[in-house]
C-alpha cells in the first residue's frame, strides 16, 4: 500500500525501495512483483525487471496483464524464442488478443523468421486495420529489404498516432531513423537518431553509462566555452566509432579542448590519428566530475555526424583518410606478406559477421562462396575475427594457400589487425568493422553485398562509399549467386 502511494506521487526510487522490502515476506503474493516490474519498466531497467516478471508469470501463468509485462521484458532483451513460447500459451485462452499477436510477430522477426512475422502482422492488420504498432512492425520488417517502402509505412503509421494521441510515437521515429539515413533524408534521420536516448526507446536505443548521464550535453548548450573541456564518449560498436570519428576534426575545430573516452584497444589508434585530441580510458569517468578542470559537459560520439554531416555533400567533401596505421607494424607485415606472395596480389578477406551475422544460418556467406578469389591466384589473408578454424580447414582441403595469424586476436590487437589490412593490396569483405578500419586508413576495399540493403551508410544504390575514399560497393544482381558476386568483386580487386 505504501508503494502504491509513492508511485501515485511519481517517486519511482522510493517505490522501488518499498516494494523490495515487501518482497522479504514469503506470503507477499504476486502484486509487489508485478508492481515492481512496472516501476523498472518506467525506469528503463528491463534487465532488472526480467527475473521478477518471470517469477510473477510463474505464480499466475494465466494472467494476461502479468504475461504482457513479462513479454515486454523478454522483447527488450531480445529473447525471441521465449517471447514466442509465452505468447503462444497465452493466445490459447486469449485468441486474437492484439498485444499478444504483436509480441509474437516481434519475436518472430527478432528470431530471423521474417516471412512468418509478416504473415502474422498482415493478420493483425485485417483484425485491426488502423493499428499503428502493427504498421510500425510491418515497416520494421519491410525495412530489412526496402527502406523506401518502409518509410512510407512509418509515415502513415505516425499520422494515425498523431491524430489519436496528438503527439508522435518516439519509439516509432527511432525505429525509422536508420531508414531515413539510408534513403539520404539526413534531416529527419539525424533528428530521429537523437531519440535513441529517450526512455521510450528502452535498451534497444543509444545507451550511455550512468556517470555520463548526469552531465549536461555540451552540444545542446546555448553557449559553450572553447577554453573549457568537453567530454566525448562512445555508445556504439568499434565499426560505428570509426565511422563517427570521420567528423572528429570538425569537432576539434569547434570545441577546441576535447577529451575522448574509449576502450584500451582503441586508444593507440585514436591517439596517433588525432594528435590534438586528449584520449583517456573509461576509468576516467569515475573521477571526471570531481576534477578541478572547467568543463562544458559531454557529447556522444554518435551525435557528431548529425552536427557536421547534414548532407551527402558534407560527407563526400570530407572524404579522405583519417586513421593512421602503426608504421612499424605496417612495414613488418608488408614485408612478410610480400615475401610470401612472390609477386602475386595480396588480398585480405572477411566473409562473415557484422551486419550480415544473421546470414550464417542460411550459409549465404559460407567460405566456399569466396573460392573465386583463391582461384584467381591471389595470396589470400585471413582478416576475419573470431574462430575460423573450420573454414581454414576447408580451404586447406581444397589445396589453397591461406595466410593466417593465429597468435593475434583481432578483437583485442586492433593495431596489428589494422596494419595487416593496410599491408594488403586490397580487401574484399562483407560489411563489418573491418571495412570501417580499412576504409578510414585509405585502403582499397570491395564490399560484398548479398542482399539489397546493408548498413545505412551504404545507401540504397550507392556504388562508392560516401564516407571513405577507396571503398566500392558491389550489390548482388538478381541473376547472380553469392559466388558469382564475389568473383565479380575479385576481378576488380585482384589485379
Buried (B, 14 or more C-beta within 10 A) or exposed (E): EEBEEBBEEEBBEBBBEBBBEBEEEEEEEBBBBBBBBBBBBBBBBBEBBBEBBBBBBEEBEEBBEBBBBBBBBBBBBEBBEBBBBBBEBBBEEBEEBBBBBBBBBBBBBBBBBBEBBBEBBEBBBEEBEEBBBBBBBBBBBBBBEBBEBBBEBBEBBBEBBEEEEEEBBBBBBBBBBBBBBBBBBBEBBBBBBBBBBBEEBBEBBBBBEEBBEEBEBBBEEEEBBEEBBBBBBBBBEBBBBBBBBBBBBBBBEBBBBBBBBBBEBBBBBBBBBBEEBBBBEBEBBEEBEEEEEEBBBBBBBBBBBBBBBBEEEBBBEBBEBBBBBBEEBBEBBBEBBBEEBEEBBBBBBBBBBBBBEEBEEEEBBBBBBBBBBBEBEBBBBBBBBEEBEEBBEBBEEEEBEBBBBEEBBBEEBBBBBBBBBBBBBBBBBBBBBBBBBBBBBBBBBBBBBBBBBBBBBBBBEBEBBBBBBBBBBBBBEEEBEBBEBBBBBBEEBBE
